[in-house]
Amino acid sequence: MNRLFKFTFAIFVLTSSAVLSQNQNQEDVISLIIEEANDNSQLERLAHELLDVVGPRLTGTPQKKHANDWLVAQYEKWGIAANNEQWGEWRGWERGVTHIDMVSPRLQTLKGTQLGWSPSTTKEGITAEVITIPTFLDAIEFEQWLPKVKGKIVLVSRQQPTGRPDYNWEEFATEASFKKMKKERDARKTEWYKNIKRTGYKNTTGIITALEKSGAVGIISSYWSGGFGANKVFTAKTKHVPSLDMNLEDYNMLYRLVDYGNKPQIRIVSESKELGTVPTFNTIAEIRGTETPKEYIILSAHLDSFDGSPGATDNGTGTILMMEVMRILKKMNPNPKRTILAGHWGAEEQGTNGSKAFVEDHPEIIKNIQVVFNQDNGTGRIVNLSGAGFMHSYEFLSRWLTEVPIDISKHIKTEFPGTPVRRGRGSSDNKSFLAADAVTFNLGALDWSYRDYTWHTNVDSYDKIVFDDVRSNVILTAILTYMACEDPNRASRQKAVLPLNPATGKRDLWPKPQSPTRKGGMD
């Protein structure tokens, strides 16, 4: 009996020691992660190299490929295997010089830029009178007017009644003045869209095509974001003539000159190169697992951007976040239980194509995913974590979160079981994985005026990054990844019954798998 007691006690001691050692090791690794993130951060350097040196990363441009190659080289410096994985082809294009001058009724250099994939002018550029789209009674009157655009540069956006954001009006204007401005703005907007429909076209895309066919020599839009100096800059809708976006202040000035009969003329030099069909890539980095290498944690962030700015918060911050997490985990936990992948996706802005292609091309990985963490909405600290519709997400995500420092976790609002995609929001690469039933969490960040000032705008640059918030996100994501990687249990994929959508009265639907566009921008 005494021997049995001693034997049992010995087993207890050994087991307790093993658990204690395991817990101690976990605490050590987490402490080292926090220390490395705070004391040896590489975020500022990574942001500089990606945003200031590489710059915008429009799909199909040499700069996007430069970014892919830069990622591979950087990961290799850290001892992390990485490669560029081709998933499709795209229209190759590279921007050149953009310069706009008003030459009559006086000389002034104007602020604007060519839109992505815009046709080029010659080096000498074009000089022409600027006109606006008048009010039409019907499509017949529009067709009768079209010949007048020949040889002209046409303004195709509506004139804004103010260049001040609403918050500025709310702070300084009288209530009556603010209401008057909004009433005028709403009336102009309503009439603008009614006038578009009276042309016989559903939107300005059709009108731009008609203008180009009728001999217009240039198209200028102004997609004001609602913030001081910030315009949304997307892609050209023309096939042969240059298409540019102009800052609100200069655009409105030209509009007024036309309205007052001053017949403004401008000179546009807008050079670009057509590069034919080029391959497009995802960059995949890997820290190989040691115990269950065919189970995966994926750190997800799209690498591409639009071309009007360096794309700092969409999605430069997501990119450098996942890079920094990989660097720290390789240094502090070089032999993880499961394999950790970082996926830097291409052509997200054209429909999450890179991540869709990865899901479609790697079923062997997708079926063995432990969890995906996706980040793609700006520089702010992460404040929203939804269970994404997985029934048991509370159990494992909450357990992982307990190891995150309280000064970070206290800011996070969780929702369980949640829904796969937030209503009223555009989708990101998390949707590609959710459609394949992989447990995927979107790391929702604090807004920092993202929609008005940096999302797809001309001012989404390095100086908009809040590095303290991104460092906080690195610590959070690194700890969540470490905990998910070392967890002895697999995260459950069981789905919850989704709630009713009050807008439709029907239950929300789970995303369905979609194939990517593998040959894009050609038509």
N, C-alpha and C positions, 0 to 999 in steps of 0.2 A: 504493500500500500504506500509505503514511504517512497519506494522507487517510482511508482506511478505518479505520485505527487510531484516529485522532482522533475520527472520527464515532462509532465504537463506544464509545470512552471517554466521550464527551460524553453519549451515551444512558445509559450506566451511572451517571454522576454525577447526571444528572437523575432517574433512577429511584430511585437510592439516597437522594437528597435528599427525594423525595416520600415514600418509605417512612419515612425518619427523621422527617420532618415529621408524618406521620400518627401514628407511635408517640409522638412528643413531645406532640402534641395530645391523644392518649388519656391519657397520663400526667398532663397538666395538668388535664384534666377530672376524672379520678379523684381527684387531689389536692384539687381544689376541692370535690368532693362530700364528701369526708371532713372537710374544714375547715368547710364549711357545716353539716354534721350535728352536729359537735361544738361549734362556737362560736356558732351562731345557731339552735339547736333551737327548734322551735315546739311540741314534743310536750306539754309541761305545759299550755300555754294551750289547745291543741286538746282535750286530755283534760278539762280543766275545763269548757269550753263544751259538749262533747258529753255528759259524764256528770253534772256538777253542775247545769248549766242546762237542757239538753234532758231528761236523765234516761233512764228505761227506754224501750225502743222496741218494744213488743209490736205485732205485725202488726195493723193495723186501728185503731190508736189515733191520736189527734191528735199525740202525741209522736213517733210514727214519721214522720208527714208533716213535723213540725217538723224532725226530723233530716235528712230529704231536702232540705228547703229550706235549712237551714243549710249543708249540704255545697255546694249550688250557689252560694250567696252567697260562701262561703269560697274556692272555686275561682276564682270571678270576680275576687275581690280579688287573686289571684295571676296574673291574666291567662290563666287556663286555662278553656277552654270546657267547660260542664257542663250537663246537663239531667236532669230527672226523666222517666223513661220508664215509662208505665203498662203493666203486663203482666197485671193481673187485678183482682178485687174481693174484699173480705173483710168479715167481720162487724165493724162499727164498734163500739168499746167504749172507755169511759174510766173509770178508777178514781176513786173519791172517798175520803172519810174511812173509815178502818178503826180501830175502837176496841173493845177487848174487856176487860170487867171481870168478875171473879168477885164475886158479891154475896152468896153464902151457901156455906159456913158463916162466911165472913168476907169483908171487902172487900179485893180486890187487883187491880190492873191487870195484865193478861196480855199477853205478847208474841206477836204473830202478824199475819198480813196476809191479805186476801182473795186468792184465786187469780185469775189472768187469766180474763176473760170471765165472772166470777161474777155471778149475778143479785144485784140490790140489795135491801137492807132499806129500810124507811122511815127518815126522819131520827130517829124515836124508837127504832128498832131493835127487837130481840126479846129477851125475857128468858125463859129456860126451863131446866129441869133437864137435866143432862148425863148420858148413859148410854153404856155400852160395848156391844160386840157379844159376847154370851156364847158359850160352847161348845155346839155342837149335835150331836145324834146323827146327824141326817140332814136332808134338805130339807123333810120334813114338819114336823119340829120348828121349823125356821127359819120356815116359813110361819105356824105357830101363834104364833110370837113376834112377828111383824111388827106386829100391831095395837098393841103396847106402845110403839112408837116415836112414835105420834101426839103432837104437841105437844112433842117432845123434841129436843135437840141431840145428835147421835150422833158419838162418836169412832170413826173407821174405820181407824186405823193401829194396829199392834201396839205394846205398851209395850216400851220398851228397858230392859234390866237395868242399864245404865250410861250415863252421859253423858260418859264419858271416852274419848278415842280410844285405839286399840290401842297407839300408840307411847308414850302416857302410862303405860299398864299395864306395858308392857315395861320402862320405865325404873325404875318404883318398886315394882311388885308382886312378891311371891314367885312362883316358877314355878308352884307348886301353885295359888296364888290366881288367877293369870292363866288357867290351864287350866280351873279351875272356872267362871270367868266365861264363857269362850268356850263351854264345854259347855252352860251354862244358856242362853246367847244362841242357840246353834244349835238347842237343843231347843224354845225358844219360837218361833223362826222356822219350824221344821218343823211344829209343831203349828198355828201360825197359818194356814199355807197349806193344811194338811189340813182345818182347820175351814172355810176359804173354800170348798173343794171340796164339803164336806158340805152346804153351803147349796144346792147345785145350780148355782152360778155359777162361772165359770172364774177370775174376778178381782174386785177390789173395785169396779170400774166397774159391773158388773151389780148388785152389792149396793147401791151408792149409788142407782142408779135405782129399785130396789125400796123402799129407805128413803124416798125422796122421794115415791113414789106412795102410800106407807102413812101419810104425814102428818108425817114428820120436818120440823122447822122450820129446821134448820141442820145442816151437815156440817163436821166438823173433822178434818183429817188432820195428821200430823206425819212428814214425810219427812226424817229425820235423815241428814246426809251422812257422818257419821263423824268430824266435826271439832268442836272447841269452838264452840258458838253458831251453827253453820252448818246450815241446812236447804235442801233442794232445793225450789224453788217453781215449780210448773208451772201447769197450767190446770184450771179447774173442770170437773166432770163432771155438774153439776146444771143443770136448765133453769129452775127456779122459786125455789129456796131458796138462801141464801148458802152459799158453800163457802170455807173458810179453811184456811190452814196455820198451825200453832202451834209455837213453839219447843219443843224437847224438854223443857226443864226444867218449863215450865208444863203441858205436855201430860201428862207423867208424874205431876205432882201431881194433876191432875184425875182421872187413871186410878186413882190410889191412893185418892182420896176416894170414888170410886164403889165400888171393891172393899171398902172398909171400911164402906160403908153410910152415908156422910155426906151423900149426895144433893146434890152441888154444883149451884149454879145460876149461870149466867153471863148477862151482857147483851152483845149484839153489835150494834154499829152498823157496817154494811158497805155504804157507798153506792157506786153506780156508775151510769153512763149507757149506755144502748143507743143507738147512733148510726145504726142501719140499715146499708145496704150502702155501703161506701166504696171508692174506688179505691186500689190499692196499687202501689208504684213501686220500680224500681231507679234509682239515681243513677249516671249514666255521665259521666265526665270524660275529656277528650281533649287530648293534645298531638299535633298533626298532623305526620305524617312529611313530609319534603321530597323524598326520592329514590324511595322505594317506599311511598307513603302507604296503599296497600291491602294492606300486610302489617302484622301487629299483634302487639304485646306487651300482655298483659292482666294488670293487677295486681288480684287478686281477694280480696275480704273481705266477709263479710255484715254489714249494718248493723243488722238487727233483733236484739232480745234477748227474753228472758222478762221478766216484769214485777215480780219480787220484789226487784230491786235494779237499779242503773244499768247492769249488764252490762259492767263494766270490762274483764275479761279474756275475755269471750265476748259480743261480739267488738269491744269498744271499742278494744283495743290493736291488733287487725288493721286496724281502720278508720283510726286515726290514723297507723299505720305507712304505709299506702298513700298517704294524703294527704300526709304529709311527704316521701315519695319523689317524688311528683309535683311538689311545690313545688320541691324541690332540683333535679330534672332540668330543669324549666322554666327555672330560673334559671341553671344551669350548662351546659346543652346544649339551648338553646331551639329548635334546628332539627335534630331527630333524623332519622336515615335512615328509620326505620319509624315508624308511628303507635303511640303509647302510650295505652292506655285504662286507666282505673281503674273497676272495676265494684264498686259497693257494693250488694249484693243484698238483696232483701226476702224474708221468709218462709223463711229457711233453717231456722229452728227447727221449722217445720211440714213439712219435707221438701225442702229445697233448691229451693224453687219458683221464686224469682227468677232464679237462675242457669240452671235448666232452661228457663225461658221465654226468656231471652236467647239461649241456644243454639238453641232452636227457631225464634225469630223472626229470627235473623241468620245464615243459612247462608253468606251472602257474606263475613262476617267470619270465621266459624268455619273455613272451608276455607283461609283465608289467615293463620291464626295462626302466628306464629313460636314463641311460648311463653307459657304462663300460669303466674304465680306466685301461689299461694293461701296465706293465713295465717289460722288460726282455732283456735289452742289455747293461748291464754294469753300471759302477759307475759314469759315467759322468753326468754333468747337462743336463737336457732335453732341446734340441735345435730344435726338429722337431715335429710338430703337423699337421697331415694331416686330412682333413675332412672325410677321409675314404670312399668317394664316396656318401655321403649323401647330397642331393640337398641343404638343408637349414642349413647345419652345420655352415656356416659362421655366420649366424644370432645369433645362441645361443652360440656357442663356443667362438666367438669373444666377446660377451657380458660378459661371465664368465671371460674371460681373462683380461678384463679391470680392474678387482679388484685385479689383481696380481701386486705386486710391480714392478716398472719399471726396477729396477736393475736385476730382474729375467726375466721379459717378453721381454726385449730388445734383449735377446739372442735367442729367439724362432722364427724359420722360420715356417710360416703357409702356407698350400696349400689347396685351396678350389676349387671345392668340393673334389679334391684328388681321390685316388683309394683305394679299400679295403685293398690290400696287396702290399707292395713295390716290384717292379720287381727285380729279381736277388737276393732276400734275402730269407732265410729260414723263415718259419712261426712260430708264437708263439700262445699263447692261445687266442689272440684277434680274430684269424681266426675262432675259434669254435663259438664265439658269432656272428660274422659278418655273418656266414653261416645261422644263425637263424634270420637274419634281425634286430638284436639288434644294436642300435647305440653304436659303440665301437671305442675308440680312443687309438692308441698305442703311448705311451710316448717315443719318440725316443731320445736316449741320445748321447752325445758327445763320440767319439770313444775311446780315451785314449788307443790306440793300442790294442783294445779288440780282434780283430781277430788274431793277431800275438802272443799276450802274455797271455791272460787270458781265452779266449773262449775255454772251454773243455780241458784246459791244466793242467800240473802238478804243475803250479805255481799260480793258481787262489786262492790266500790266503788273509787273513785279511789285510795284509800290502799293498795290491793293491787298497784298497778302498780310495777314495778321499772324506772324510766326509763333507767338505764344499759343494761339489757338491750335495751329497745326501741330506744334510740339505736344500739346495735350492729346490731340488725336492720335499721334504716334504711340504714346504710352498706352492709351486705351486699346488701340487696334493690336499692338504687339502683345499685350497681356491676354486679350480675347483669343488671339491666334495661338498663343502658347498653351492656354488652358484647353482650347478645342483640340489642339494637336496631341496633348498628353492625356486627355480624358480616356479612361479605360473603356468607356461606353460609346457606341455610335449614337449620333443625334437622330432622333426619330423623324421620319418623313411623313408621319400620319397627318393628314390635313383636317382642319376644322371645317364645320359647316359655315360658309361665308354669310355675313349679315345681309339684310335687305338694303338695297340702295334707295334712299328716300327720293332721289330724283326720278327713278324709274319704277319703283315699287317691286322690283325683281331682285333676286339674290345676285350679288357680285359673282363674276365668273373668274375662274382660275385662268391665267394666261395659257395660250396654246402655242405649241412649237411652230416656228416660222423659219423657212429657209432664207438665207441671206441673199442679197443682191451681190453676185460674184463678178459682174462686169458692169461697172457703173459709170455714170456721167457721159455716156457716149451719144445719147439721143438729144 
